[in-house]
Amino acid sequence: MRRTIRFLLENSLFLVLGAAVGLIWANLDHEGYEALLHLPLFENPWVGALHDGHRVVNLHFLVNDILMALFFAIAGKEVWEALLPGGPLSNPKKAATPLIATLGGIVCPALIYLLGAAMLGRFEALARGWAIPCATDIAFSYMVARFIFGAGHAAIPFLLLLAIADDAIGLLIIAVAYPQGELRPLFLLLSVAAVVVCLAMRRSRLKSFWPYLLLGGGLSWAGFALAGHHPALGLLPIIPAMPHSHIDTGLFDWSLMEDTDTLSRFEHWWKNPVELILGAFGLFNAGVVLNAVGDASLLVLAGLLIGKPMGVWGFGIIAVKGFNFELPRGIRMVDLVIIGFAAAIGFTVALFVATVAFPPGTAQDAAKMGALGSFVAAGLTWGVAKIVGVVKVSGENEVPSGH
């Protein structure tokens, strides 16, 4: 049983289970599902969803705006450590090709989405969703790629680097492009104060992550919420301020769980609870009726299934042929197409962006259906891999899956 639970946790199947339950529930009892979604927990004058002129913290707000901050904090931790000495982003020459491919995997999906919205005559109504197909779900893209390429293939670290760079840019897009109300930038001084507080605790050699999270994280989260930016990003500023290792041995290297630095202990403690949070996120965000498929669904899918592989492959060619950068040994140019299809599984982040891009209603539900439909990319990845003859490479040092 312990092995089964560990497998479920490490492979994010709670997220899939939550999404499946939400989808089934919403189609069998939509009113009951919506009642749970908006179940009020408490009122307050500062933060929460607006309800009859009052701000209310309901279950949806609790999961999307408060608990998901822990998911983005772990994603931010991976980005930060990738920039440290020894990390894959610390060597510009080594990271150049996957980073340029990442740019293609963001630009092309966005352009295809916007072009499609214009051709459908719905540019004004749907243009806000341009960032939805830019997303890559790290865990599921990794699982698909590992199944096809094998754990020892050079495509695996390439994809992980691409996915984490995609996430980093995605966090920036959410913060800048999707304010959650009137922007009041002065409140971001609370986040600045949070960083100062965390640096002071770090200077005093405080090792436990709890004071950093509760005091610094609480201040920073409030700053984001009150400033009009999405509060789920509120913990990101304190990540670099927490005591951490000065080198990085690899993306999502769970062997670092034995490290005693504060940032590693934070990730170790929260990794499994965050998987449960993702299950709740799937439950409260994937519940759309099946007839919600619409123009936004097609645009999101076109951006992911066409734009993502086209962008990764095309910009990869530009990096190699135009700028004389190199592909890692063992990766062919055609493998970039397969990596692009694997990266086209948007799911978690695509669902999240859909909730902030559109208000609740037809467009948001249709966009969510597109995000859920991106799992089609798994089958396409397998099919293209069979056509081009990918040779699976096994390896002793498998890179564990994770966010």
C-alpha positions as CSV (number, residue, x, y, z in Angstrom):
1,M,0.0,0.0,0.0
2,R,2.8,2.4,0.8
3,R,4.4,1.9,-2.6
4,T,1.0,2.5,-4.2
5,I,0.5,5.8,-2.3
6,R,4.0,6.9,-3.2
7,F,3.4,6.2,-6.8
8,L,0.2,8.2,-6.8
9,L,1.9,11.1,-5.1
10,E,5.0,11.2,-7.2
11,N,3.1,11.0,-10.5
12,S,0.4,13.6,-9.7
13,L,-2.4,11.2,-10.2
14,F,-4.3,12.9,-7.4
15,L,-4.6,15.8,-9.9
16,V,-6.1,13.6,-12.6
17,L,-8.4,11.9,-10.1
18,G,-9.6,15.3,-8.8
19,A,-10.2,16.6,-12.3
20,A,-12.1,13.4,-13.3
21,V,-14.3,13.6,-10.2
22,G,-15.0,17.3,-10.8
23,L,-15.8,16.7,-14.5
24,I,-18.2,13.8,-13.7
25,W,-19.8,15.6,-10.7
26,A,-20.4,18.8,-12.7
27,N,-22.2,16.8,-15.5
28,L,-24.3,14.7,-13.1
29,D,-25.2,17.5,-10.6
30,H,-24.1,20.9,-11.8
31,E,-26.0,22.8,-9.1
32,G,-24.6,20.7,-6.3
33,Y,-21.1,21.1,-7.7
34,E,-21.4,24.9,-8.0
35,A,-22.8,25.1,-4.4
36,L,-19.7,23.3,-3.1
37,L,-17.4,25.4,-5.2
38,H,-18.8,28.7,-3.8
39,L,-19.4,27.4,-0.2
40,P,-18.6,30.5,2.0
41,L,-16.1,29.9,4.8
42,F,-15.9,33.4,6.2
43,E,-16.2,37.0,5.3
44,N,-13.6,39.7,5.6
45,P,-13.2,43.3,4.2
46,W,-9.8,42.7,2.5
47,V,-9.5,39.6,0.4
48,G,-11.8,36.9,-1.1
49,A,-14.3,36.5,-3.9
50,L,-17.0,39.2,-4.2
51,H,-20.4,38.0,-3.2
52,D,-23.4,40.4,-2.8
53,G,-21.0,43.3,-2.2
54,H,-18.9,41.4,0.4
55,R,-15.6,39.7,0.2
56,V,-16.0,36.0,1.0
57,V,-13.3,33.3,1.3
58,N,-15.0,30.2,-0.3
59,L,-13.6,26.8,-1.1
60,H,-12.6,27.9,-4.7
61,F,-10.7,30.9,-3.4
62,L,-9.1,28.9,-0.6
63,V,-7.7,26.4,-3.1
64,N,-6.9,28.7,-6.1
65,D,-5.7,31.8,-4.3
66,I,-4.3,30.5,-1.0
67,L,-3.2,26.9,-1.2
68,M,-2.0,27.0,-4.8
69,A,0.6,29.5,-3.6
70,L,2.5,26.5,-2.2
71,F,2.5,24.8,-5.6
72,F,3.9,27.9,-7.3
73,A,6.4,28.3,-4.5
74,I,7.8,24.8,-5.2
75,A,7.9,25.6,-8.9
76,G,9.7,28.9,-8.1
77,K,12.2,27.0,-5.9
78,E,13.1,24.8,-8.9
79,V,13.5,27.9,-11.1
80,W,15.7,29.6,-8.5
81,E,17.9,26.6,-7.9
82,A,18.3,26.1,-11.7
83,L,19.9,29.6,-11.7
84,L,22.5,28.7,-9.0
85,P,26.0,27.6,-9.8
86,G,25.9,24.1,-11.2
87,G,22.3,24.6,-12.3
88,P,21.3,24.1,-15.9
89,L,20.4,27.8,-16.3
90,S,23.7,29.0,-14.9
91,N,25.5,28.1,-18.1
92,P,24.1,30.2,-20.9
93,K,25.8,28.2,-23.6
94,K,24.5,24.9,-22.3
95,A,21.0,26.2,-21.8
96,A,20.8,28.3,-25.0
97,T,19.1,25.8,-27.3
98,P,16.4,24.6,-24.9
99,L,15.7,28.2,-23.8
100,I,15.3,29.3,-27.4
101,A,13.1,26.3,-28.0
102,T,11.1,27.4,-24.9
103,L,10.6,30.8,-26.4
104,G,9.2,29.2,-29.6
105,G,6.9,27.0,-27.5
106,I,5.4,30.2,-26.0
107,V,5.4,32.6,-29.0
108,C,3.9,30.1,-31.6
109,P,1.0,28.9,-29.4
110,A,0.1,32.5,-28.5
111,L,0.2,33.6,-32.2
112,I,-1.9,30.7,-33.4
113,Y,-4.4,31.3,-30.6
114,L,-4.7,35.0,-31.5
115,L,-4.8,34.4,-35.2
116,G,-7.5,31.8,-34.8
117,A,-9.6,34.2,-32.6
118,A,-9.3,36.9,-35.3
119,M,-10.3,34.5,-38.1
120,L,-13.3,33.4,-36.1
121,G,-14.3,37.0,-35.6
122,R,-14.1,36.7,-31.8
123,F,-10.8,38.5,-31.2
124,E,-12.2,41.0,-28.7
125,A,-14.1,38.3,-26.7
126,L,-11.3,35.7,-26.6
127,A,-8.0,37.4,-27.0
128,R,-7.4,37.4,-23.2
129,G,-6.9,33.7,-23.3
130,W,-3.7,33.9,-25.5
131,A,-1.5,32.7,-22.6
132,I,-3.5,29.5,-21.9
133,P,-1.8,27.4,-24.7
134,C,1.6,28.7,-23.7
135,A,1.6,26.4,-20.6
136,T,3.4,23.1,-20.1
137,D,2.5,20.7,-17.3
138,I,5.9,19.6,-16.1
139,A,4.9,16.3,-14.3
140,F,2.7,14.9,-17.1
141,S,5.0,16.0,-19.9
142,Y,7.9,14.4,-18.1
143,M,6.0,11.1,-17.6
144,V,5.0,10.9,-21.3
145,A,8.6,11.7,-22.4
146,R,10.1,9.2,-20.0
147,F,7.8,6.5,-21.3
148,I,8.8,7.2,-24.9
149,F,12.5,8.1,-24.7
150,G,13.5,6.2,-21.6
151,A,15.0,7.6,-18.5
152,G,18.5,7.7,-19.9
153,H,17.8,9.7,-23.0
154,A,19.2,13.2,-23.4
155,A,15.7,14.4,-24.3
156,I,14.6,14.1,-20.7
157,P,16.8,16.8,-19.1
158,F,16.2,18.9,-22.3
159,L,12.4,18.7,-21.8
160,L,12.6,19.4,-18.0
161,L,14.7,22.5,-18.7
162,L,12.3,23.6,-21.3
163,A,9.3,23.0,-19.0
164,I,10.7,24.8,-16.0
165,A,11.7,27.8,-18.2
166,D,8.2,27.7,-19.6
167,D,6.8,27.8,-16.0
168,A,9.1,30.7,-15.1
169,I,7.9,32.8,-18.0
170,G,4.3,31.6,-17.3
171,L,4.5,33.0,-13.7
172,L,5.7,36.3,-15.1
173,I,2.8,36.3,-17.6
174,I,0.2,35.6,-14.9
175,A,1.6,38.4,-12.7
176,V,1.8,41.0,-15.5
177,A,-1.0,40.2,-18.0
178,Y,-3.8,39.1,-15.6
179,P,-4.2,41.5,-12.7
180,Q,-7.1,40.5,-10.4
181,G,-8.7,43.9,-10.1
182,E,-7.6,47.5,-9.7
183,L,-3.8,47.6,-9.5
184,R,-2.5,49.2,-6.3
185,P,1.3,48.8,-6.6
186,L,2.0,50.5,-3.2
187,F,0.8,47.3,-1.5
188,L,3.7,45.5,-3.1
189,L,5.8,47.2,-0.4
190,L,4.4,44.5,1.9
191,S,6.2,41.9,-0.3
192,V,9.4,44.0,-0.2
193,A,9.1,44.1,3.6
194,A,8.6,40.3,3.6
195,V,11.9,39.8,1.8
196,V,13.6,42.1,4.3
197,V,12.1,40.2,7.2
198,C,13.2,36.9,5.6
199,L,16.8,38.2,5.0
200,A,16.9,39.3,8.7
201,M,15.9,35.8,9.9
202,R,18.4,34.3,7.5
203,R,21.1,36.6,8.9
204,S,20.2,35.4,12.4
205,R,20.7,31.8,11.2
206,L,17.1,30.8,11.7
207,K,16.9,27.3,10.1
208,S,13.2,26.4,10.4
209,F,11.1,27.2,7.2
210,W,8.0,27.9,9.3
211,P,8.8,31.5,10.3
212,Y,9.8,32.3,6.7
213,L,6.5,30.8,5.4
214,L,4.1,32.2,8.0
215,L,5.6,35.6,8.6
216,G,7.4,36.4,5.4
217,G,5.1,34.4,3.2
218,G,2.0,35.8,4.9
219,L,3.2,39.4,4.4
220,S,4.1,38.8,0.7
221,W,0.8,37.0,0.0
222,A,-1.2,39.9,1.4
223,G,0.9,42.3,-0.6
224,F,0.1,40.5,-3.9
225,A,-3.6,40.1,-3.0
226,L,-4.1,43.8,-2.0
227,A,-2.0,45.1,-4.9
228,G,-4.3,43.4,-7.4
229,H,-1.9,40.7,-8.6
230,H,-2.9,37.0,-8.3
231,P,-2.1,36.0,-4.7
232,A,-1.2,32.5,-5.7
233,L,2.2,34.0,-6.8
234,G,2.6,35.7,-3.4
235,L,5.2,33.3,-2.0
236,L,7.6,33.7,-4.9
237,P,9.5,36.8,-3.6
238,I,10.6,35.0,-0.3
239,I,12.0,31.9,-2.1
240,P,15.5,33.4,-2.8
241,A,15.6,34.9,0.7
242,M,15.3,31.5,2.5
243,P,18.6,29.8,3.4
244,H,19.5,27.4,0.5
245,S,22.2,25.3,-1.0
246,H,24.6,27.3,-3.2
247,I,24.8,24.7,-5.9
248,D,22.2,22.7,-7.9
249,T,22.7,19.0,-8.8
250,G,19.8,18.7,-11.2
251,L,16.2,19.6,-11.9
252,F,13.8,17.8,-9.5
253,D,16.6,15.8,-7.9
254,W,14.7,14.3,-4.9
255,S,18.0,13.0,-3.5
256,L,18.3,16.6,-2.2
257,M,15.5,15.8,0.2
258,E,18.2,14.8,2.6
259,D,19.7,18.3,2.5
260,T,19.4,20.3,5.7
261,D,19.1,23.7,4.2
262,T,15.8,25.5,4.9
263,L,14.6,25.7,1.3
264,S,15.1,21.9,0.8
265,R,13.3,21.2,4.0
266,F,10.4,23.4,2.9
267,E,10.1,21.5,-0.4
268,H,10.5,18.1,1.4
269,W,7.7,18.9,3.9
270,W,5.3,20.4,1.4
271,K,5.8,18.1,-1.6
272,N,3.2,15.5,-0.8
273,P,0.6,18.0,0.7
274,V,0.9,20.0,-2.5
275,E,0.0,16.9,-4.5
276,L,-3.3,16.7,-2.5
277,I,-3.8,20.5,-3.1
278,L,-3.4,19.8,-6.8
279,G,-6.1,17.1,-6.4
280,A,-8.4,19.7,-4.9
281,F,-7.4,22.2,-7.6
282,G,-8.5,19.6,-10.3
283,L,-11.7,19.0,-8.4
284,F,-12.7,22.7,-8.2
285,N,-11.5,23.8,-11.6
286,A,-12.2,20.9,-14.1
287,G,-15.9,20.7,-13.4
288,V,-17.3,21.9,-16.7
289,V,-20.2,20.5,-18.6
290,L,-19.2,18.6,-21.7
291,N,-21.3,20.8,-24.0
292,A,-19.1,23.7,-22.9
293,V,-16.8,23.0,-25.9
294,G,-16.6,26.1,-28.0
295,D,-14.3,28.4,-29.9
296,A,-12.0,28.9,-26.9
297,S,-11.5,25.1,-26.7
298,L,-10.5,24.8,-30.3
299,L,-8.1,27.8,-30.0
300,V,-6.4,26.4,-26.9
301,L,-6.0,23.0,-28.5
302,A,-4.7,24.5,-31.8
303,G,-2.2,26.5,-29.8
304,L,-1.0,23.5,-27.8
305,L,-1.1,20.7,-30.4
306,I,0.1,22.8,-33.4
307,G,1.9,25.8,-32.0
308,K,3.9,24.1,-29.2
309,P,5.6,21.4,-31.4
310,M,6.0,23.8,-34.3
311,G,7.6,26.4,-32.0
312,V,9.9,24.1,-30.1
313,W,11.1,22.5,-33.4
314,G,11.3,25.7,-35.4
315,F,13.1,27.8,-32.8
316,G,15.4,24.8,-32.1
317,I,16.4,24.9,-35.8
318,I,17.0,28.7,-35.5
319,A,19.2,28.1,-32.4
320,V,21.3,25.4,-34.1
321,K,21.4,26.6,-37.7
322,G,21.1,30.4,-37.1
323,F,23.1,30.9,-33.9
324,N,25.4,27.8,-34.1
325,F,24.3,26.6,-30.7
326,E,24.4,22.8,-30.1
327,L,21.8,20.2,-29.3
328,P,22.8,17.8,-26.5
329,R,24.4,14.6,-27.7
330,G,21.8,12.0,-28.5
331,I,19.1,14.4,-29.6
332,R,18.2,14.7,-33.2
333,M,16.4,17.6,-34.8
334,V,13.3,15.5,-35.3
335,D,13.3,14.6,-31.6
336,L,12.5,18.3,-31.0
337,V,9.1,17.7,-32.6
338,I,8.4,14.8,-30.1
339,I,9.6,17.0,-27.2
340,G,7.2,19.7,-28.5
341,F,4.2,17.3,-28.5
342,A,5.1,16.1,-25.0
343,A,5.3,19.8,-23.8
344,A,1.9,20.4,-25.3
345,I,0.2,18.8,-22.3
346,G,-0.9,22.0,-20.7
347,F,-3.3,20.7,-18.0
348,T,-2.4,22.1,-14.6
349,V,-1.0,25.5,-15.5
350,A,-3.4,25.9,-18.6
351,L,-6.4,25.3,-16.3
352,F,-5.0,27.9,-13.8
353,V,-4.5,30.5,-16.6
354,A,-8.0,29.8,-17.9
355,T,-9.5,30.7,-14.5
356,V,-7.6,34.0,-14.4
357,A,-8.0,34.9,-18.1
358,F,-11.8,34.8,-18.2
359,P,-14.5,35.4,-15.7
360,P,-16.7,32.4,-14.8
361,G,-19.0,31.6,-17.7
362,T,-19.0,30.2,-21.2
363,A,-15.6,31.4,-22.4
364,Q,-13.8,30.1,-19.2
365,D,-15.6,26.7,-19.4
366,A,-14.7,26.3,-23.1
367,A,-11.0,27.3,-22.4
368,K,-10.9,24.7,-19.5
369,M,-12.2,22.0,-21.9
370,G,-9.3,22.9,-24.2
371,A,-6.8,22.5,-21.3
372,L,-8.3,19.2,-20.3
373,G,-8.3,18.1,-24.0
374,S,-4.5,18.7,-24.1
375,F,-4.0,15.1,-22.9
376,V,-4.5,14.2,-26.5
377,A,-0.9,15.3,-26.9
378,A,0.2,12.2,-25.1
379,G,-1.1,10.0,-27.9
380,L,0.3,12.2,-30.6
381,T,3.7,12.1,-28.9
382,W,3.6,8.3,-28.9
383,G,2.4,8.2,-32.5
384,V,5.1,10.6,-33.9
385,A,7.8,8.8,-31.9
386,K,6.8,5.5,-33.6
387,I,6.8,7.1,-37.0
388,V,10.3,8.6,-36.7
389,G,11.8,5.6,-34.9
390,V,12.7,6.8,-31.4
391,V,15.0,4.4,-29.7
392,K,14.3,4.1,-25.9
393,V,17.3,4.6,-23.7
394,S,17.2,3.1,-20.2
395,G,19.3,4.5,-17.4
396,E,20.1,3.9,-13.8
397,N,19.8,7.5,-12.7
398,E,16.2,8.2,-13.5
399,V,15.0,11.7,-12.9
400,P,12.1,11.6,-10.6
401,S,8.9,13.2,-11.6
402,G,7.5,16.2,-9.8
403,H,6.5,19.8,-10.0
